[in-house]
Amino acid sequence: MQEQPQLHSTIVAMISLASGIASNHRAMGQCQLQRLRSAGMPEHQLDAVVEIARHIRDEAAQKFDVAFDEQSAEAKPAVEGESCGCTPTASGQSCC
């Protein structure tokens, strides 16, 4: 079986930077940003990656908020002991 070629390190860094920003990762992609600058990636391209990632993050948050608002407007008060769809974590911890 022939091994597939690996992605170039700058592509991996761009993917990691964008996904970190879009997911609000606490590291904020600073390592990847420095790696891309060191590799000579132009600032206007880095700005585009950051802009796209922020747009995706913000759009996802807005859609989540709309869906939350729609569901909470439709929701009826829970009857005592009735489940709200919460399931326990893998170790059995309750999240409700």
C-alpha positions as CSV (number, residue, x, y, z in Angstrom):
1,M,0.0,0.0,0.0
2,Q,1.4,3.4,-1.0
3,E,1.7,6.0,1.7
4,Q,-0.2,9.2,1.0
5,P,1.9,12.4,0.8
6,Q,1.7,14.6,4.0
7,L,0.3,18.1,3.9
8,H,2.9,20.9,3.8
9,S,3.6,22.2,7.3
10,T,2.3,25.7,6.4
11,I,-1.1,24.2,5.3
12,V,-1.2,22.3,8.6
13,A,-0.4,25.5,10.5
14,M,-3.1,27.4,8.6
15,I,-5.7,24.8,9.4
16,S,-4.7,24.7,13.0
17,L,-4.7,28.5,13.3
18,A,-8.2,28.8,11.7
19,S,-9.7,26.0,13.7
20,G,-8.3,27.3,16.9
21,I,-9.8,30.7,16.3
22,A,-13.1,29.3,15.1
23,S,-13.4,27.1,18.2
24,N,-12.3,29.8,20.7
25,H,-9.3,27.6,21.7
26,R,-7.4,29.2,24.6
27,A,-4.1,29.0,22.8
28,M,-5.6,31.3,20.2
29,G,-3.3,30.0,17.4
30,Q,-0.3,32.1,18.5
31,C,2.2,29.3,17.8
32,Q,0.8,28.7,14.4
33,L,0.7,32.4,13.6
34,Q,4.4,32.7,14.5
35,R,5.2,29.6,12.5
36,L,3.5,31.0,9.4
37,R,5.2,34.3,9.8
38,S,8.6,32.6,10.1
39,A,7.8,30.6,6.9
40,G,7.3,33.9,5.1
41,M,3.6,33.9,4.7
42,P,2.4,37.4,3.7
43,E,0.5,39.4,6.4
44,H,-2.5,39.9,4.0
45,Q,-2.9,36.1,3.7
46,L,-2.7,35.7,7.5
47,D,-5.2,38.5,7.8
48,A,-7.5,36.6,5.4
49,V,-7.2,33.3,7.4
50,V,-8.0,35.1,10.7
51,E,-10.9,37.0,9.1
52,I,-12.5,33.8,7.7
53,A,-12.0,31.9,11.0
54,R,-13.6,34.7,13.0
55,H,-16.5,34.9,10.6
56,I,-17.2,31.2,10.9
57,R,-16.9,31.4,14.7
58,D,-19.3,34.4,14.9
59,E,-21.7,32.9,12.4
60,A,-21.9,29.7,14.4
61,A,-22.4,31.6,17.6
62,Q,-25.3,33.6,16.1
63,K,-26.9,30.5,14.7
64,F,-26.6,28.8,18.1
65,D,-28.1,31.8,19.8
66,V,-31.1,31.8,17.4
67,A,-31.7,28.1,17.9
68,F,-31.4,28.5,21.7
69,D,-33.9,31.4,21.7
70,E,-36.4,29.5,19.5
71,Q,-36.2,26.4,21.8
72,S,-36.5,28.4,25.0
73,A,-39.5,30.3,23.6
74,E,-41.2,26.9,22.9
75,A,-40.0,25.2,26.2
76,K,-42.5,24.5,28.9
77,P,-41.5,24.4,32.6
78,A,-40.2,21.0,33.5
79,V,-42.2,18.8,35.8
80,E,-40.3,17.8,38.9
81,G,-38.1,14.9,38.1
82,E,-38.6,15.2,34.3
83,S,-35.5,15.1,32.3
84,C,-34.4,18.0,30.1
85,G,-32.4,15.8,27.8
86,C,-29.3,15.9,29.9
87,T,-27.1,12.9,29.9
88,P,-24.4,12.1,32.3
89,T,-20.7,12.3,31.4
90,A,-18.7,9.1,30.7
91,S,-17.8,8.8,34.4
92,G,-21.4,9.3,35.5
93,Q,-21.2,13.0,36.5
94,S,-24.5,14.9,36.0
95,C,-24.4,18.0,33.8
96,C,-27.9,19.2,34.9
